[in-house]
Amino acid sequence: MGFLKPYKLRLLLASIALLFTAAATLSMGKGVQVLIDQGFGGGSVDDLRYAITLILTLGGAMAIGTFLRFYLVSWLGERVSGDIRLAVFDNIVRLNPGYFETNRSGEIMSRLTTDTTLLQTIIGSSLSMALRSSLTLSGALVMMFITNLKLSLIITVGIPLVLLPILVFGRRVRKLSNQSQSSIASVGTYAGEIIQNIKVVQSYTREPYESSAFSREVERAFSIARKRIFTRSLLIGAAIFMLFASMSGMLWSGGRSVLSGAMTGGELGAFVFYALMVGSGVATIAEVWGELQRAAGAAERLLDLLNTKSLIDDSGRSKLANDRKQPDVAFNDVTFSYPTRPEFAALKNFSLHIERGKSLALVGPSGAGKSTVFELLLRFYDPQQGEIVLDDINIREMPLKQLREQMALVPQQPALFTADVKYNIAYGKATASEQEVFAAAKAAHAHEFITQLPSGYASHLGEQGVRLSGGQRQRIALARAILNDPRILLLDEATSALDTQSEQLVQEALQELMHKRTTVIIAHRLSTILHADKIAVMDHGQIVASGTHEQLLQSCELYARLAKLQFRDSGPGD
């Protein structure tokens, strides 16, 4: 209802059209009575012409009302489903990354697409049919009592018997619909994961296994859908049988009244017309009820996603000075565990100071907590203890938008979008001019290979940049960071995918870039961080030593061991 509020006028017009159509439909019963008693029984052509004209006029009114009702209600269905889809997506993109560790992306996509499409169908047609049938059902019952009290009582006794299966089976249909939607989401998730990793599947010749596993997922979804269909079919069948049983009793009684002269054929015709309307209304409601229950299940899933709140509070109001000065960064006694591994501390009593305008490299074995430093600095997560400050401002007290605008992240596995080169480079600065994009690409040594692509900067890269090599994707990500011109640069093994020649060129570009800003580098290859202002060695979520390369070779056994392994066959400058 909240999503319908902005369209109150159209909703009002649709309601008027609905009432108008119901009135025209109900009036048709009197038209049938006039046609039988006056048109056929009047004995003159004028009487017949009058009756036919009345029927035609009522039919035209029904057609106009139905057109308006169908158009307005269908418009509302499309508009509201689009608004719901947008509202859900707006909430999804603001949820903390931890949410996506415990919720499958395929299920979220199913809710965003399949569930909203189902709601669109319900609001646009099924709900309209249910409302129309409810109105005509109520009106037809009133007209039946006006036409003949005795026959109406027979029909009225049968209506609770018809409604009983709707109430009994309705809840069951709703529950099964929820399960059915979840199973469809599982099928989509499984297929998406396999397609995304198709090269791994084929390289290990796992195609038969994956086909078999997918078949099990499909069969499970079908099994749930079959139960839902069976229950819904039983609902419809039981309702229709009960309805016609009561109508048969009515026709038997009414037929005897006509034969005895207690009522006219026109009255019986009108009564049968209203009885059929009651029957049609009940049958429609019985059929649509299952759809409405299914929609209720979809709505629950959507509202659950819509009402999910991010665990990262964005109520901060403190702001950094807007003077483009590189900020000073400090981690003060930080302890943090990921939500999915609360018993394991990724960082423990972690303290680190990164001087403004200086470069700091983080090194250490895998699992030492290096990437966690980036995750916390970008506030993808908040630490359980301690604080992170920029220029003496706790980052929790800063607006997320302003905090993240200070930084640019170049990850080890660059994320590219299914769009052209220009869009991917300008992703962090959509207002950038072509010249700015070209300059950033040149600085990242990407301009040369981009111009050799079929459409240059307008070349589409495919899903996740699949049409580029690893090194090319990395240079596009570097160009994006350069264009964003951040105060804090975060490099997560940013040259790992480059060949030796490209790495040397990009390292030169990075050296120029790093002079102007506070830089934090995660490095596994020590040769890439020999010229960093400071190196911090991490192990088990703590800083075990810090200093320059030469100092650490003398003072830190872990760093010396890492250096010995890496420089065994080559000099440190190679």
N, C-alpha and C positions, 0 to 999 in steps of 0.2 A: 504493500500500500504506500510505503514511503517513496518508492520509485514512480508511482502513479501520480503523486501529488503535483508535480510540475505541469502535468497535462490535464488539469481539472476541467478545462473547457471542452476538450475532446472527449473526456470521460463522460461529461454531462450530455454532450450531443449524442454519444453512443448509447447512453441510457435512454434518452428520449426516443431515438430510433428503435431501440429494443422494445420500449413500451408501445410505440406506434405500431410496430410489426405484430406484436402480441395481440393488440386490440383488433387489428385488421383480420388476423387469423381467427380470433374468436368470433368475430362478426360473420365469418363465412358460414358458421353453423346456422345462424338465422337465415342467411342467404339460401342454404340448402332447404330449410323449412318452407321458405317462400316459393322456391322453385318447384317443390313437390306439391304443396297445397294450392298455390295460386297459378303457377306457370303450367304445370301438368293438369291440375284439377280445375282450373278456372274456365277452361273451355274456349278461350279466345287467344288470337295471335298477340294482341296487345298485352295481355297478362303474361304470356310467355316472353315477349320482348322485354318487358319490365324486369322480370325475374333474371333473364340472361344478362341484361345491362347491369343489374345489381351485382351479380356474380363477377362480371368482368371488372367493374369498378373496384370491388374488394380485392380482386386478384392483382390489379394494377397497384393498389395501395400496399399490398403485401410485397410486391416486387421492389417498389421504391424503398420501402422501409428496410427490406432485407439487404439491398445494395448498400445503403448508408450504414447499417449496422455492421455488415461484414467488412466494409472498407475501414471504418473508424476503429473497430476492435482489432483488425489485423494490423493496422498502423500502430496501434498501441502496443501490440505484442512484439512487433519488430523493434520499436523504439525502446521499450522497457528492457527487453533482453539485451539490446546493445548497451544501454546504460548500466545494467547489472554487470555485464562482461567488463566494461571499462572500470567500474568501481572496484571489482575484484582484482583486476590487473594492477590498478593504482595502488591497492593495498599490498599485493604480492611483491612489487618491486621495492617496497619500503620495509619489508620484513628483514630481520637480521639473518645473515647467512647460516647461522646455526639451525634455523627452521628447516632449511633444505637438506640438512644432514639426516633428519629424522622423518622427512616426508618425501615420497617419490615424486620426481618431476612429471612422470607420465600421468599419475593420478591428479596432480594439480592441473595439468593441461586438459585432462578429461573433464574436470569440473568447469574449466573456463570455456570449453567448446561444446561438448556433448550435453552437459547439464543446462547451459544457457540456451542451447538450441531447443531442448525439450521444453523449457519454460516458455520460449517464444511460441512454440506450437500450441501449448496449453492456453496461454493468454490470448493468442490470436484466433483460436478456433474452438478448442474444447471447452474453455470457460464460457465463451459466448454461447455455445450450444447448451451448456448446462443452465445458464441464466435464462435463455429463451425458453427452454423446456420447463423450467421451474415456473415461469410466468404463465405460459400457456396451460400447464398442468393445473395451477391454482385457479386460473380464470375458467378453464373448462369444467372444473369441479363445481364452481359457483353456478355456471350456466346450466349444468346438469340438474342441480337442485331446483333451479328456477323452472326448468322444462318438465321434470317429473321426479317427485320426491321419492317414491317407492323404488324406482330403478336406481336412483342415486345411492340409496342406502346399501343396495347389493354391491355396487362398485366400491363404495367407501370401505366396506368390510374387507374387500380383497386387497386394498392398497397397503395396509400394514404387512400383509403376507408377502407383498412384492418388495417392500423396503427392507424386510428382515434379512434376506441374503446379502443386500448391499452393505448393511452394517456389519454383518458377520464376516464376509469375505474382504471388505474394504481394507481393514487393518492389515490383514495378511498380504494383500497385494502391495500395500505401501512398504512393508518390511522387505518383501522379495524384490521390489523395485530398487530399493537402496542397495541390496546385495548385488543385483544385476548391474547397476551402474559402477559399482566398485570392481566387479569382475571384468567389465569392459575396459576400465582404466588399467587393470593389471595386464590385459592383453596388449594394450597400446604401449605400456611401459616396457614390457618385455621386447616387443618388436623394435621399438625405438633404440633400445640399448644394443641389440644385435646389429641393427643397420649402422649404428654409429661406430661399432667396432668390427665391421665386416672383414677388414683385412686380417685381423687377429683370428677371427672365426675360420676363415678360409686357409690361413697359413698353418693352422693346427688341424685342418680337415675335420672340423666339428660340425659341418653342415647337417649330416644326418641326425646328430644328437640334438642340435638346436631346433630342427624341424619337428622332432619328436616332442621336445619340451614345449614348443609353441603349440603343438597339437593338443597337449594336455591342458594348457591354459585356455585354448578355444573351447574344448569340450567342457571344461568346468564352467565357463561363462554360459555355454549353451544349456547345461544342466539347470543352472539357476534360472535362466530365461524361460525354459520349458515349464518349470514349476509356476513361475509368474503367469505365463500364458494360460496354463491349465486352470489355475485359481480364478483368473479373470474370466475365462470362458464359462466356468461353472457359475460364476456370479451372474453373467448375462443370461445364460440359459435358464437358471432358476427363476430370475425375475420375469422373463418373458412367459414362462409356463404359468406362473402364478397369475400373471396379468390376464392371459387369455382364458384361464379357468374361470376367473370372476366375470369376464365379459360374456362368456358362454352362458353363465347363469342369468345375466342381465338380458341377453337376447331371447332366451327362453321365456322369461317373464314378460318382456315387452311384446314379443310376438303374440302371446296369448291375449294381451290387452288390446292390440290392434284388431285381432280376430273377433273379440267380444264387443268392439266399438268403444272401449273406454278411452282410447287415444287415437289421434289421426296418424296416418302414414308419415306426414310431414314432421310431426312431433317425434315420432320414432326415428326418422331419418336424421333430424337435428341431434337427437340424443345419441344416436350411434356415432355421428360425427364427433361430438364432444367426448364420447367414450374412447373413440380411436385417438383423439388428441391426448387424452389422459394416458392411454396405453403407450402412444408414441413418446410422450414426455417421460414416462417412467422408464421405458426401454432405453431412451437416449441417456437419461441420467445414470442408469445402471451401467451403460457402456462407457460413458465419459468418467464415471466415478473412479474406475480403475486408472484412467489417465491422470485424473486429478491427484490420486494417491501417489502415483508415480512422480508427478510434478512436485508433490509435497516432499518426497524423498530427495529430489534434486535440489529443491529450495533449501532444505536443511543443510545439505553438503555445501552449497554456495554461501549461505549465511555463516556457516562455520568458518569458511575461508575468509569471508568479508570481515568477520568480527575478531579474527586473530590479530593480536597486537604484537608489535616488534618488542623484543626484550631489551633493545637499545633505546633508552629514553632520550628524546630529542627536544628537551625543554630548556636547554641551556641558552643563555642570553649574552654571556661575556664574549667579546670579540677582540681579535688581534688588531693592533694598530695597522692602518692601511698605508704603510710606508714602503712596501716591497722589501723591507729588511728581512734577511734570512732569520728564521726563529731559532731559538735555543731549545733543544729537546732533552727531556730527562725522564727516566723511569725510576721511580722511588719505591723500593721495597715491594715490588709487584709479585703477587702469587696468582697463578691462573691455571684452571683446569677446563678442558673442553666439556660442553654439556653432555656429550655422548661418552666421555671417559672421566667422570667426576672423581674417581679414585686416583687418577694419575695427574700429577702436577706438571704441565708443560713448561711453566716457569715457576721458580720457587725462590722467594726473597730476592728477586732480580732487581738490581740497580744499575743504571747505565746513563752516562751523560754524553750527549752529542753536541759539541760546540757549534755555534752558529757559523755558517759558511764553510765548515770543515767536512771532510769525508771520513766516514767510519765504516770499516768492513767487519762483518760478522763471519767467523769461520768456526768449524767444528764438525764432528761426525753427524750423520743423519739422525734426526730425532733429538738433537740438542736443544731445539726451541727457536732456531733462527727465523723461520717463517712466521712463528707465533708473534714475534716482535712486530712484524709488519701488520699482522691481523689486528693486533691491539692498537697499534698506532693509527690505523685507519678506522678504528672503532667498529670493526665487524663483530667484535666481542668486547665485553668489559671485564677487567680483572676482578677476582673475588676479594683481593686485598691490595693495598697500595694505590698509587696514583701515577698518571702519565701527564706531564705538563709541557706546554709550549709557551715559552716566555713567561713562566710562572703562572700560567692559567691552566687549571685542570681541564683536560679535553672534554670531560663530562659536562663542564659548564659552558662549552662552546656549541653553537648550532652545528649540526652534522654537515650541512652544506658548506659552511665556511671552513670547517676543519678539513674536509676532503678536497676543497678547492686549493688548499695549500700544497697538496701532494700530487705526484704522478707516479704510478706504479708500472714498472716494466717487468712482467712476470717471466718465469723460466719457460712456461708454455703460453705464448701470447694468445690472447683471445681476439679473434677477428669475426666480423659479422658478415652475413650473406648480403653483401652490397658491394659498391665499387670501391676503388682504392681511395679516392678523395674522401668519401664518407668515413672510411675507417681511420684515416689519418686525422681528420677533423672531428672525430667523435667527441673529444673532450672540449672542443671549441668550435661549435657549429657555425659561429659567425665569421670564421676565418676566411680571408680572401684566397683566391687561387695562388697568388704570389706567396702568401704566407705558407700555404700547404707545400708549394714547390720548394721553398727555402728550408722547411723542416725536413722534407724528404732528402734534399741534398746534404744537409747536416748529418743525417743518419746513413748517408751513402746508399740511399734507396732509389734516387732519381733515375739513375742509369737503367736499372732493370725494369723500372716502372714504364719508362718511355718505350721499352721494347715489347711490352705487352700489346695484344691486338688492338685495344682501344685506349692505351695509355692510362691516364688517371681515371678514366671512365670504365675501365675493365672490371667486370664483376669477378669476385674471388671465390665464389662457391661457398658451400656450407663450411663454416669455421676456417675459411681461407684455404680449402683443400687444393686449390689450383696453384698454390705457391709452395716453394720448398721451405724447410724449417728456417733456414737462414733468412730467406726473404720475408717470411712472416715476422721474424724477430726485428728486422729493420723497419718494417711498417709500424710495429709497436713502439720502437724507439722514436720514430718520426712523430708519432702521436704524443709521446711524452714531451718531446722538444717543443712542439707547437703549443702545448698546454702551458709552457713556461712556468713551472711550479717553483715554490720556495723550497720545498723539500722533495728530493728525488729518491725514489726507492727502486733499487735495482736488484732483482732476484736472479742471479746468475744470467745477466742480460745478454751475454755473448756466447752462451753455451751451445747455441745451434749454428754458430757461424764457422766457416772455414777459416784457415789461418790468415789469408789475405784480407778477407772481410773483417775478421776480428781486429786486426791491426788498424784498419781504417775506422771502425766504429769506436775502438778504444780512444783514438785521437779525438773523435767527435765528443765522446763522453768526457774526456779530460777538459775540453773547452766548456762543456755544459756544466760540469761539476764545480768549476771555479766560481760560479755565480750563485751557488745555492748549497744548503745543507744536504748532504748526501749520505744515505745508508745503503751499504752494498752487502748482499748475501753472496758468498763465493765458496765454491768447492775447489775450483782451480786457483791455487795461491798465486799463480803467475799473473792473474788479472788484477790483483789488489796490492801489488808490491809498492805502488806509489800512493796508497791511501795515507791520509794524515795519521790515522790511528787504526789499529786492528784489535778487535776484541775476540778472544777465544771462548767459545761456549761449550759446555758439556752438562748433560742432565738438567737443563733449564737454568743454569747459573753461569755467571762470568767467572772463569778460572784464571784468566790473565789478560792483560791488555798492554799495548805498546806498539812500536814500529816492528817491521819485519826482522830487522837485525836484533833488536832487543829481545823479541820473543824467541828467536832461535837459541838465545843464551839462557833465558829465564823460564821458558815453558816447555816441559817435556812433551806434552800432547802436540803443541804446534811444531816442535822440532821433528817429531815422528811423522806428522802429516807432510812436512816439507821434505823430509828424507825420501818418503815414498813417491812424492810427485816429481822431485828433481833428480831422482836416481839416474835417469838416462839422459837428462838434458840440463843445461844450465838454467838458473832461475830467470834469466832474461829471455830465453827462447820462447 
